[in-house]
């Protein structure tokens, strides 16, 4: 659990590595640690000073900062919302609202921070998987959602997971072009949505899963990306396998997988 002192140390370690800008004149700010944490503009004619929490998930919250951090820490550690509610004696509705806010702050910032994956001569494996099926869960219809997965075949195994409305060629190729370097070598299965991908990238190799899962001669397979699906689904509640709710869980998985250091600090970095 996070005490106020521990939270201060976590935030300080994050902020010391982060460049902050003045909301008024866009000049660089320095961080001040007094009774709170503030950023102060270094431009002499400006010198605007304000809380670093302005415009963040922490601003104007009725919850204590320690409570917010403990909710986020437990959830990031894959503790269920119901268990968090029991541990912290907070309603599940409050937890859900906080996580929805977190998604708003993290989504665009994190995906942008990854940049394009792949590059000249780098293999990128691509596959799609259905999360959930059309059924009723506790009286609510759950339609499920398709997720497009892209992973570099490199030591870092950088991964990107994007929910998609469908698997047609236009949808898949547009998303892949947005996130994968054009000089990458693309490996996919023989799904028809990938047929024209060869026109957009330096090379496109396929594996026909009706014949084999690995082309041992040319080392063509999509096992790297496919190997992630079970792990993602294992910690994803059935009721969250929808277009509106799945992305936060995909972001959690990506941050954990792509971070070389403290992944929780990496998560918090995108909230402040």
HULINHU-V914717 format. One line per field, one symbol per residue. ss: DSSP state (~ for helix, > for strand, _ for the rest). psi: psi as a letter, one per 40 degrees, with the letter a starting at -180 (. if undefined). burial: b if it has 24 or more other ideal C-beta (glycine too) atoms within 12 Angstrom, else e. A space follows every 50 residues. Layout:
ss->???
psi->???
burial->???
//
This chain:
ss->___~~~~~~~~~~~~_____>______>>>>>>___>>>>>_______>> >_____________~~~~~~~~~~~~____~~~~~~~~___~~~~~~~~~ ~~~~~~~~~~~~~~__>_____>>>>>>>>>___>>>__>>>__>>>>>> >>______>>>>>>____~~~~~~~~~~~>____>>>>>__~~~~~~~~_ __>>>>>_______>____>__~~~~~~~~~~~~___~~~_____~~~~~ ~~~~~~~~____~~~~~~~___
psi->ihiddddddddddddeeihiihedeeiiiihhgbdahihhhehdecfhhi ieeheidehfieiiddddddddddddefhidddddddefiiddddddddd ddddddcdddddddahiaahehhhhhiiihhiihihhfehhhdiiihhhh hhgiddfhihhhhidifiddddddddddehheeihhhiafhdeededdee idihiihheediehgddefhifddddedddddddfhideefiddeddddd dddddddehebhdddddddee.
burial->ebeeeebeebbeebbeebebebeeeeeebbbeeeeebbbbbeeeeeebbb bbbeebbbeeeeeebebbbbbbbbbbeeeebeebeeebebeeeebbebbe bbbebbbeebbeebebbbeeebbbbbbbbebbeeeeeeeeebebbbbbbb bbbeeebbbbbbbbeebeeeebbebbbebbbbebbbbbbebebbeebeeb bebbbbbeeeeeeeeeeeebbbbbbbebbeebbeebbbbbbbeebbbbbb bbbbbbbbbeeebbbbbbbbbb
//
